[in-house]
Amino acid sequence: MSSRVGKILLAILLATCGAQAAGSPPTVESIGDQVMCLCGCVATMNHCPHVNCSTREEMRAVIQKAITEGKDERAILQMLAIRYGVQVLAAPPTKGFDLTVWILPGVGLLAGLGIVVVVVRRWRRPAAASAAPTPGPIDTKVLAAIEEEMKKVAG
């Protein structure tokens, strides 16, 4: 019974992977989540808070025209980046100078963590200046007087 369930699950998995590989045709909504509205609202096109945003409507029309021409999602995003500039993309490209946007936060986090580790180690290490001073040479006269007093007390 369990091998039958395993075969069914494998068939579902392969069918799902095949459907994703084939890719569904792009929609205005799917692309609208990947591009920024350029009206100044700092939101994706689908989430622009302005009621009658002319920029959003213009971008929707451009995307819909590209979809009817049969362009795929990558080509439409590339066309929008050429038309409006790279700032239209909600996620920067992962190549060239734009790759630094993806790398620098991780590098900054690791550098900050390294600094914290160094600072904490220095705080936990006892300072050399706060250690007890080593006694200097003992005066022999004082040592003799102490020994004489100890003999009186003991004797």
Secondary structure, DSSP 8 states (H G I E B T S, - for coil): -HHHHHHHHHHHHHHHHHHHHH-----HHHHHTTBB-TTSS-SBGGG---TT-HHHHHHHHHHHHHHHTT--HHHHHHHHHHHH-GGGBSS--SSGGGHHHHHHHHHHHHHHHHHHHHHHHHHHS--STTS--------HHHHHHHHHHHHHHH-
